Amino acid sequence: MTQSPGKAGRHAILSVLAFTVRHWRSQKNLVAAIVAGVSIATLSEIVIPIYAGSMIDAVARGPGAGAGAWRALGAMLALAAVAVGCRQAYFLAISRMTTAVMTQVAEDAFARLQRFSTDWHANNFAGSSVRRITRGMWALDLLHDTLLLALLPSIVVLLGSTVVLAAHWPLLGAIVLAGTAFFIAGTALLSLNYVAPAARLSNSWDTRMGGALADAISCNAVVKAFGAEAREDARLAGILAKWRARTTRTWIFGTNSGTAQNVFLLALRALVLGYVLLLWSRGEAGAGDVALVLTSYAIVHGYLRDIGMHIRNLQRSVNDMEELVAFHDQPIEVSDKEGAGDIAVPAGRIAFEHVTFHYGGHAEPLYRDFSVAIEAGERIGLVGRSGSGKTTFVKLIQRLYDLKAGRITVDGQDIAEVTQASLRANIAIVQQEPILFHRSLAENIAYGRPGATMAEIEQAARLANAHDFVVRLPKGYGTLVGERGVKLSGGERQRVALARAFLADAPILILDEATSSLDSESEHLIQEAMERLMTGRTTIVIAHRLSTVRAMDRILVFDKGRIIEEGNHASLIRHTDGLYRGLFERQALELAKGWAA
């Protein structure tokens, strides 16, 4: 059932306010100091009109009443000094509090983002996620200013001034109170039901714009390869056109809302000032009383005029924070169980025990009652057509997904009962397309073992046949590799990834065919390094080219989530009708045609 715009807006405000208050608890002393400082400074402003009225009365009585006028001036200056001092104090406090909370919010959002499932990351643009976090952070700054520096003093002034006026003229106090309440309620309704839905839509297109920019920029090599710069320009122009239309509509709605508020304020001003003039004409108010009302209402009017802007800012900051708050409401699909301990992997035996698993949204499971064991130190090749379950097999070993039934054990320990970090620290992975950070080569190699010495990093690079090319670079191990390693060739990236695996020195090794698209020299160097890396480890190789699994201890042939054949190369090749033999012969024929050409 779709929520109405008003209900959706109220829900968003409550969610964002609850989120904000939770983070305020960590800074409760600073929040208390800010509230106290704002309240004292604002109350000082409320009292000043009383002394302004006393000064006018003293001046009206002539020079003989000069002492009273000077006393009123002294009181007004003292109150102004108190307000200035309090403002300085609470601005310093809110600066510290806001930066502390913004830091905490960004850290929390990033931590959750890192722990979201593989599927979540596959379905969300990195650029959009970054935009949600940064936009939400700065919206939090605006929200703090709006709540603590704008709305809080506004409420104190409006209530205090109403009390002061009501003490002299109850009907005038009632007029100001009723007008204030009506104005605030009307402004809130306009924001929730009129402006907020438009702002929410413009924010969604702002997020899409960030995602489209990041997508095109991160894939710039492909754009250049196909001469598609103009095509990408046109694609972004289409998204920007939508963003512009939605954002313009939001700003127009905000302008219309502001005009409606100003019209009401004009009517309220005419009513209040007309009433005090009526009192004066009847002799029920003197010059000092008129000065008191004029000064008090000028303050009230200023705060009321600003309160419309503050509510618009509140609505804007809530809209900008909605997606950030949603990160904290998003469940982490694969999480450590409470009290989970670290895994110990002395040998590296892996067992799938009656495993049933299917991807979300798929009606049929990929694995159903699936069982297989890999002995410690055994070298296993995974073979099969695309989509047969090879990649899922290694993802489940890493516990990137949770099972529907059954369990996976490593050295007899259920991987669902231990921490994910400790499990993955015992698994080294070299992917077909290794991903490197835009950091130095030394940092990339040491990623699997933080704190490794330079000597250990260099030794790992030598074992991976990477040291020679690294030292030829102008900055050697200090060379930055570019986003995702784009400054390096495919073979160089693979050797850096192998060096990372060597340094991690994990008992379980997963290799996603790392030589399928390399030149013969790079392939030879990487094959040589891979042979060294596999020694003494439980190794699983996802084979795209079957020549790489001929030396495996055992080959598992997958088809639609089942192992339909297993054995070493020699035994499987003898099965004349077997899938493995068919795949091997097809690849051999394609290779022969390639050589003939």
JOLINQUI-V767737 format. One record per pair of residues at least 4 apart in sequence whose C-alpha atoms are under 8 Angstrom apart, sorted by sequence separation. I is the first residue (numbers start at 1). J is the second residue. If there is no record, write none. Layout:
<<I J> <I J>>
This chain:
<<3 7> <4 8> <5 9> <6 10> <7 11> <8 12> <9 13> <10 14> <11 15> <12 16> <13 17> <14 18> <15 19> <16 20> <17 21> <18 22> <19 23> <20 24> <21 25> <22 26> <23 27> <24 28> <27 31> <28 32> <29 33> <30 34> <31 35> <32 36> <33 37> <34 38> <35 39> <36 40> <37 41> <38 42> <39 43> <40 44> <41 45> <42 46> <43 47> <44 48> <45 49> <47 51> <48 52> <49 53> <50 54> <51 55> <52 56> <53 57> <54 58> <55 59> <56 60> <57 61> <58 62> <59 63> <61 65> <62 66> <65 69> <66 70> <67 71> <68 72> <69 73> <70 74> <71 75> <72 76> <73 77> <74 78> <75 79> <76 80> <77 81> <78 82> <79 83> <80 84> <81 85> <82 86> <83 87> <84 88> <85 89> <86 90> <87 91> <88 92> <89 93> <90 94> <91 95> <92 96> <93 97> <94 98> <95 99> <96 100> <97 101> <98 102> <99 103> <100 104> <101 105> <102 106> <103 107> <104 108> <105 109> <106 110> <107 111> <108 112> <109 113> <110 114> <111 115> <112 116> <116 120> <117 121> <118 122> <119 123> <120 124> <121 125> <124 128> <125 129> <126 130> <127 131> <128 132> <129 133> <130 134> <131 135> <132 136> <133 137> <134 138> <135 139> <136 140> <137 141> <138 142> <139 143> <140 144> <141 145> <142 146> <143 147> <144 148> <145 149> <146 150> <147 151> <148 152> <149 153> <150 154> <151 155> <152 156> <153 157> <154 158> <155 159> <156 160> <157 161> <158 162> <159 163> <160 164> <161 165> <162 166> <163 167> <164 168> <165 169> <166 170> <169 173> <170 174> <171 175> <172 176> <173 177> <174 178> <175 179> <176 180> <177 181> <178 182> <179 183> <180 184> <181 185> <182 186> <183 187> <184 188> <185 189> <186 190> <187 191> <188 192> <189 193> <190 194> <191 195> <192 196> <193 197> <194 198> <195 199> <196 200> <197 201> <198 202> <199 203> <200 204> <201 205> <202 206> <203 207> <204 208> <205 209> <206 210> <207 211> <208 212> <209 213> <210 214> <211 215> <212 216> <213 217> <214 218> <215 219> <216 220> <219 223> <220 224> <221 225> <222 226> <223 227> <224 228> <228 232> <229 233> <230 234> <231 235> <232 236> <233 237> <234 238> <235 239> <236 240> <237 241> <238 242> <239 243> <240 244> <241 245> <242 246> <243 247> <244 248> <245 249> <246 250> <247 251> <248 252> <249 253> <250 254> <251 255> <252 256> <253 257> <254 258> <255 259> <256 260> <257 261> <258 262> <259 263> <260 264> <261 265> <262 266> <263 267> <264 268> <265 269> <266 270> <267 271> <268 272> <269 273> <270 274> <271 275> <272 276> <273 277> <274 278> <275 279> <276 280> <277 281> <278 282> <279 283> <280 284> <281 285> <285 289> <286 290> <287 291> <288 292> <289 293> <290 294> <291 295> <292 296> <293 297> <294 298> <295 299> <296 300> <297 301> <298 302> <299 303> <300 304> <301 305> <302 306> <303 307> <304 308> <305 309> <306 310> <307 311> <308 312> <309 313> <310 314> <311 315> <312 316> <313 317> <314 318> <315 319> <316 320> <317 321> <318 322> <320 324> <321 325> <322 326> <323 327> <324 328> <325 329> <326 330> <336 340> <358 362> <374 378> <384 388> <389 393> <390 394> <391 395> <392 396> <393 397> <394 398> <395 399> <396 400> <403 407> <409 413> <410 414> <413 417> <414 418> <415 419> <418 422> <419 423> <420 424> <421 425> <422 426> <423 427> <424 428> <430 434> <439 443> <440 444> <441 445> <442 446> <443 447> <446 450> <452 456> <453 457> <454 458> <455 459> <456 460> <457 461> <458 462> <459 463> <460 464> <461 465> <462 466> <466 470> <467 471> <468 472> <469 473> <471 475> <472 476> <475 479> <481 485> <482 486> <488 492> <489 493> <490 494> <491 495> <492 496> <493 497> <494 498> <495 499> <496 500> <497 501> <498 502> <499 503> <500 504> <501 505> <518 522> <519 523> <520 524> <521 525> <522 526> <523 527> <524 528> <525 529> <526 530> <527 531> <528 532> <529 533> <530 534> <531 535> <533 537> <534 538> <545 549> <546 550> <558 562> <559 563> <567 571> <568 572> <569 573> <570 574> <571 575> <577 581> <578 582> <579 583> <580 584> <581 585> <582 586> <583 587> <584 588> <585 589> <586 590> <587 591> <588 592> <589 593> <590 594> <591 595> <592 596> <593 597> <3 8> <116 121> <121 126> <124 129> <144 149> <145 150> <146 151> <147 152> <148 153> <165 170> <166 171> <189 194> <190 195> <191 196> <192 197> <223 228> <224 229> <279 284> <280 285> <285 290> <358 363> <395 400> <396 401> <409 414> <410 415> <415 420> <418 423> <439 444> <446 451> <452 457> <461 466> <462 467> <471 476> <474 479> <481 486> <482 487> <488 493> <501 506> <518 523> <534 539> <543 548> <558 563> <559 564> <567 572> <573 578> <576 581> <577 582> <59 65> <166 172> <167 173> <223 229> <279 285> <280 286> <358 364> <359 365> <374 380> <384 390> <395 401> <396 402> <408 414> <409 415> <446 452> <461 467> <462 468> <470 476> <471 477> <473 479> <481 487> <543 549> <549 555> <557 563> <558 564> <566 572> <572 578> <575 581> <576 582> <24 31> <58 65> <59 66> <165 172> <166 173> <216 223> <358 365> <359 366> <383 390> <407 414> <408 415> <437 444> <470 477> <481 488> <515 522> <556 563> <557 564> <558 565> <565 572> <573 580> <574 581> <58 66> <165 173> <166 174> <357 365> <358 366> <382 390> <407 415> <408 416> <415 423> <436 444> <485 493> <515 523> <541 549> <556 564> <557 565> <572 580> <573 581> <164 173> <223 232> <276 285> <356 365> <357 366> <358 367> <407 416> <458 467> <556 565> <557 566> <572 581> <58 68> <59 69> <163 173> <280 290> <356 366> <357 367> <556 566> <58 69> <162 173> <356 367> <357 368> <397 408> <446 457> <515 526> <555 566> <556 567> <162 174> <355 367> <356 368> <442 454> <445 457> <514 526> <515 527> <554 566> <555 567> <55 68> <56 69> <277 290> <355 368> <356 369> <554 567> <555 568> <565 578> <54 68> <55 69> <162 176> <276 290> <354 368> <355 369> <356 370> <402 416> <553 567> <554 568> <555 569> <565 579> <54 69> <55 70> <162 177> <354 369> <355 370> <442 457> <553 568> <554 569> <565 580> <216 232> <353 369> <354 370> <355 371> <399 415> <445 461> <552 568> <55 72> <276 293> <353 370> <354 371> <399 416> <551 568> <552 569> <54 72> <55 73> <159 177> <352 370> <353 371> <550 568> <551 569> <158 177> <352 371> <353 372> <550 569> <52 72> <351 371> <352 372> <494 514> <549 569> <51 72> <52 73> <273 294> <351 372> <352 373> <399 420> <51 73> <158 180> <351 373> <398 420> <557 579> <213 236> <350 373> <351 374> <366 389> <425 448> <469 492> <557 580> <51 75> <52 76> <109 133> <212 236> <349 373> <350 374> <51 76> <272 297> <349 374> <350 375> <398 423> <509 534> <349 375> <350 376> <398 424> <466 492> <48 75> <106 133> <209 236> <348 375> <349 376> <491 518> <48 76> <106 134> <348 376> <349 377> <490 518> <509 537> <511 539> <513 541> <516 544> <347 376> <348 377> <398 427> <466 495> <507 536> <508 537> <509 538> <510 539> <511 540> <512 541> <513 542> <516 545> <209 239> <347 377> <465 495> <466 496> <507 537> <508 538> <509 539> <510 540> <511 541> <512 542> <513 543> <48 79> <106 137> <208 239> <209 240> <464 495> <491 522> <495 526> <498 529> <502 533> <506 537> <507 538> <508 539> <509 540> <510 541> <511 542> <512 543> <513 544> <47 79> <105 137> <269 301> <464 496> <491 523> <494 526> <498 530> <501 533> <510 542> <513 545> <466 499> <45 79> <205 239> <209 243> <461 495> <464 498> <44 79> <45 80> <102 137> <441 476> <442 477> <461 496> <464 499> <491 526> <498 533> <44 80> <102 138> <265 301> <369 405> <441 477> <442 478> <463 499> <205 242> <206 243> <369 406> <440 477> <441 478> <462 499> <44 82> <45 83> <102 140> <205 243> <440 478> <441 479> <461 499> <464 502> <546 584> <44 83> <102 141> <265 304> <440 479> <441 480> <460 499> <463 502> <265 305> <439 479> <440 480> <441 481> <460 500> <41 82> <42 83> <202 243> <205 246> <439 480> <440 481> <546 587> <40 82> <41 83> <98 140> <438 480> <439 481> <457 499> <460 502> <545 587> <40 83> <41 84> <98 141> <262 305> <438 481> <439 482> <460 503> <202 246> <261 305> <437 481> <438 482> <41 86> <201 246> <202 247> <357 402> <358 403> <436 481> <437 482> <438 483> <40 86> <41 87> <98 144> <357 403> <358 404> <437 483> <438 484> <457 503> <199 246> <261 308> <356 403> <357 404> <436 483> <437 484> <438 485> <456 503> <38 86> <198 246> <199 247> <202 250> <355 403> <356 404> <357 405> <436 484> <437 485> <37 86> <38 87> <198 247> <355 404> <356 405> <435 484> <436 485> <37 87> <94 144> <258 308> <355 405> <356 406> <435 485> <198 249> <199 250> <258 309> <354 405> <355 406> <445 496> <37 89> <38 90> <198 250> <354 406> <355 407> <444 496> <445 497> <448 500> <37 90> <353 406> <354 407> <355 408> <447 500> <448 501> <352 406> <353 407> <445 499> <446 500> <449 503> <34 89> <195 250> <198 253> <352 407> <353 408> <441 496> <445 500> <448 503> <449 504> <34 90> <352 408> <353 409> <444 500> <448 504> <33 90> <34 91> <351 408> <352 409> <436 493> <446 503> <195 253> <254 312> <350 408> <351 409> <445 503> <446 504> <34 93> <194 253> <195 254> <350 409> <351 410> <434 493> <33 93> <34 94> <349 409> <350 410> <434 494> <465 525> <349 410> <350 411> <351 412> <433 494> <436 497> <465 526> <31 93> <195 257> <348 410> <349 411> <350 412> <432 494> <464 526> <30 93> <31 94> <348 411> <349 412> <434 497> <30 94> <347 411> <430 494> <465 529> <334 399> <345 410> <346 411> <464 529> <31 97> <191 257> <334 400> <345 411> <431 497> <463 529> <464 530> <30 97> <190 257> <334 401> <344 411> <430 497> <333 401> <334 402> <430 498> <463 532> <27 97> <187 257> <343 413> <430 501> <343 415> <429 501> <428 501> <27 101> <187 261> <132 207> <343 418> <131 207> <341 417> <342 418> <343 419> <428 504> <24 101> <340 417> <341 418> <342 419> <428 505> <23 101> <183 261> <340 418> <341 419> <428 506> <128 207> <131 210> <337 416> <340 419> <343 422> <425 504> <427 506> <428 507> <432 511> <128 208> <336 416> <337 417> <342 422> <343 423> <426 506> <427 507> <428 508> <429 509> <430 510> <431 511> <432 512> <128 209> <183 264> <336 417> <337 418> <342 423> <345 426> <425 506> <426 507> <427 508> <428 509> <429 510> <430 511> <431 512> <432 513> <433 514> <23 105> <128 210> <129 211> <183 265> <336 418> <337 419> <426 508> <427 509> <428 510> <429 511> <430 512> <431 513> <432 514> <127 210> <128 211> <336 419> <427 510> <429 512> <431 514> <432 515> <127 211> <336 420> <430 514> <432 516> <126 211> <127 212> <335 420> <125 211> <127 213> <128 214> <127 214> <126 214> <127 215> <125 214> <179 268> <125 215> <176 268> <176 272> <175 272> <172 272> <172 275> <38 148> <38 149> <42 153> <46 157> <45 157> <35 148> <39 152> <43 156> <34 148> <38 152> <39 153> <42 156> <43 157> <46 160> <38 153> <42 157> <46 161> <203 319> <394 510> <35 152> <39 156> <43 160> <199 316> <203 320> <196 315> <200 319> <191 311> <196 316> <199 319> <183 304> <187 308> <191 312> <184 307> <188 311> <192 315> <196 319> <180 304> <184 308> <187 311> <191 315> <165 293> <165 296> <161 296> <161 297> <161 300> <157 299> <158 300> <157 300> <158 303> <157 303> <154 303> <154 304> <391 542> <390 542> <154 307> <379 534> <151 307> <150 307> <379 537> <382 540> <151 310> <348 507> <377 536> <378 537> <379 538> <380 539> <381 540> <382 541> <383 542> <150 310> <347 507> <348 508> <377 537> <378 538> <379 539> <380 540> <381 541> <382 542> <383 543> <346 507> <376 537> <377 538> <378 539> <379 540> <380 541> <381 542> <382 543> <383 544> <345 507> <376 538> <377 539> <379 541> <381 543> <375 538> <383 546> <146 310> <374 538> <146 311> <146 313> <147 314> <146 314> <381 549> <390 558> <389 558> <143 313> <388 558> <389 559> <142 313> <143 314> <381 552> <388 559> <389 560> <142 314> <380 552> <383 555> <388 560> <389 561> <379 552> <380 553> <381 554> <382 555> <383 556> <384 557> <385 558> <387 560> <388 561> <389 562> <143 317> <379 553> <380 554> <381 555> <382 556> <383 557> <384 558> <385 559> <388 562> <142 317> <143 318> <378 553> <379 554> <380 555> <381 556> <382 557> <383 558> <384 559> <378 554> <380 556> <382 558> <139 316> <140 317> <139 317> <139 318> <136 317> <139 320> <140 321> <10 192> <139 321> <6 189> <9 192> <9 193> <136 320> <137 321> <135 320> <136 321> <6 192> <135 321> <136 322> <5 192> <6 193> <9 196> <136 323> <5 193> <9 197> <132 320> <136 324> <132 321> <348 537> <349 538> <348 538> <5 196> <132 323> <133 324> <5 197> <132 324> <370 562> <368 561> <366 560> <367 561> <366 561> <367 562> <384 580> <383 580> <113 327> <109 324> <112 327> <116 331> <117 332> <112 328> <116 332> <117 333> <115 332> <116 333> <117 334> <109 327> <116 334> <109 328> <115 334> <112 332> <115 335> <60 287> <57 287> <56 287> <57 288> <56 288> <55 288> <53 287> <54 288> <53 288> <56 291> <52 288> <53 289> <53 290> <53 291> <52 291> <53 292> <52 292> <49 291> <50 292> <49 292> <52 295> <49 295> <49 296> <46 296> <218 483> <118 400> <117 400> <118 401> <117 401> <13 315> <16 318> <13 318> <16 321> <12 318> <16 322> <19 325> <12 319> <16 325> <12 322> <15 325>>
